[in-house]
Amino acid sequence: MKTVNNKNLKWGVFTSPQSGDKKFERYVLESLEDVLAFKKAFPIITKFNMLENFLKVVTSGGVVLVTDCHALTKFPTWCIQSTKSDHPSSINRVKLGKTEI
């Protein structure tokens, strides 16, 4: 299973129609507090309006799912959690992970 590295942030376990039964982890940003905690751990998101985009999604009621930084780009990748569970590109939450403090 592809896992996130920072278990101190909110994270979850997901599946998708494309991955079948294969599970993977993503950071979960569903509140202002989540976004600010993610910014503290990944200050790179202040570049290229990524932080502003996260805030826009969260304040409009959406949920942002984020990966760790990619080895080549040095930036995380992200998407908005889908509510269309049968769409091929949707990502469906299985559970929230336990935050390690």
N, C-alpha and C positions, 0 to 999 in steps of 0.2 A: 504494500500500500504506500502510495506517495504521501509523505507526512510533512507537516509544517515544522519549522525548527524552533520557534519561540512559543512554548506552551504557556507563557505568562500572558499572552494576548487571548482574546476570545477566538476560538476556532471550532470547527465542526467537521463531521464526517459526511461525505456526499457520494452520490452515485449519479449516473446520467444514462439515458437510453443508449448513447454511444459506447459507454463503458460496460454496459450490462451489469453483472453482479460485482464488478471490480469497484472497490471503494477508494476514495482519496480524501485528503484533508485540505481545507482552505481556511484562511482567517475570515472571520465574520464581523462585518462592520454594520451594525444596525442602530447605532445611537451616536450622538455627538461624542460621548465619552469613549466609545470604541474607536472612533476616527482619531481623536486626540492621542489616545494610547498608542495607536498604530503609528501616528506621526512621530511620536517620541522614539519608538523603536526603529522606525524606518524614515529618517528625515529626508531621504531622497524624494519622497512624494511631494515635496514642496516645489519640485521642478515640473515644468510643462503642464501646469494646471491640474495635476493629478489630485492634489488635496482639495481644490475647489470642486472638482468633479465628484469626489467622494462625498463632500458635504452636501452638494446639490442632490445627490441620490438619497442620502440618508434623511435630509430634511423634507423630502417629498414622500417619505414613507417606504422607500426601497431598501434593499439589503445588498451591500457590496461584498463580494467574495474575492479574496486576494491571495496570491501565492507569495512565497519568499522571492527574493530578487533572483532574476535569471542570471546564470553564470556569464553570459556574453554581454547582455545589455546593462546589467547591474540595476535593473528596475524590476519591481514586481509586476506581474500581469494581473488583470482584474476583470470581473464581469458583474453583472447585476443578477441576483438570484431570480430565477424564473418561477412563475407560478403555473406554467403550462407543463405539467409533469410528463406528458407524452411527446413533446416536441423533441426532435433529435438533438438539439443543442442545449436543452434545458439541463440544469444542475439541481438535483433534488436532495434536500437535507435529510440525512438519516438520523443524526443526533448532534447535539453540542458536546464538545469535548470538555474535560475537566481542566480548569485553569490551574496551573502550578505556580504557587506564590512562594 
